[in-house]
Amino acid sequence: MLHCWRLSALPFASDFSRAAGFGLLIAGHIWGILNFLKYLCREQGVAQVHFRWHNVTRLALRRQLLWLKPLWVSLIFLIAIITFVGARNLPGVLEITLLKYVPLDAGAR
């Protein structure tokens, strides 16, 4: 989390690095919350011992977190960047951000 803040707080930071630092900071909070839920549902964890959840419920939530975590964290990162930059500078930042993560040719996999 400190690296995210430092990335956005550098005196010579560009708009993109400030936006990326802010996005990483917000995404890190979401990652932490989802990791807390993951550890809550582990074997002999709080959900099983203290809350007395059934194994089916606990394992179902843990399974759903496997696909949910990367999706939510990525989307929150993009939403935070868009929120930070605003509508005025959005096209340039989105081009830089999305070109890194989205392949140009879908058949290239």
N, C-alpha and C positions, 0 to 999 in steps of 0.2 A: 504494500500500500504506500510505503514511503517513496518508492520509485515512481509511482504514478503521480504523486504530488510534486516530486522534484522535477519530473518531466514537464509538467505544466507551469511550474514556478520559476524556471530558468529565466534570467533577464533577457537572453537573446533567443528565446523560444519563438518559433513561428506560430501562426494560427493553428496549423495542423497539429503541431506537437502539443499545444495547449488543449486542443479539442481531444486528441488521443489520450492525454493524461487524465482529463476529466472523465472520458469514457471508460478508461481502465479502472479508475477509482470507483465509479458507480458499479461497473461490472464485478469488481472485486467484492463489493458488499453483497451482491446477489449470490456470487459464488460461495461466500462464507455462510449465508443463510441456508443455501441448498446443501452444503456440506454438513451443517448442523443437523438438518433433517436426515441426512444419510447416516450419520453416526447415532442419531436417536433410534434408528431402526435396525441397528446391527444386532447380532446374536448376543443375548444376555444384556442388551442395552436398556435404556430407560423406557422405551416403548414396550418392551416385552416384560421387564421385571416390575417397573413401577406402575405403568398404565395398564398392564395386563392385556395388551393387544394380542390377538390370535396371530399365529405364524402366517396365515394366509394374508391377512391385512398388512402386516409388517413387510412381508416379502413383496407384496404387490406395490406398495409405496416405494420400496427400495428399487424395484425393477423400473418403475415409471421415472424415477429420478435419473436413471442411466441415460435416457434419451432427452429428458427435459432439461437437464443442467446445461449441456452444450448449446441447445437451442435458445434457452432464455438468456444465457450470458452473452451470446453473440448478438441477439436482438437488443438487449439492454445496452450493450456497447454502442451499436449503431444509433439507437434512439438518443443516447446521451450525447453522442457527437453531433447529431442533428440539432438537438436542443441547445448545445453550447454555441454552435456556429450560427444558427439562425438561418432564415430563408435566404438572406442576401448572399452569403458565401457558400451555400449548400452544393451547387453543382460541382465546383472544383474539389471540394473535400470528399464528396461521394465518389467521384471518379478515382481519386487516389485510393480511397478505402476499399471500394468494391473491386477494383481491378486486382488488388492483392489476393482477395479471397474467392472471387468467382472466375472460373476458367472461361476464356473467351470462346473456346470451341467445346460444346457439350459432348461431342463424340470423341474427344481426345483422351478420355479415360481409358 
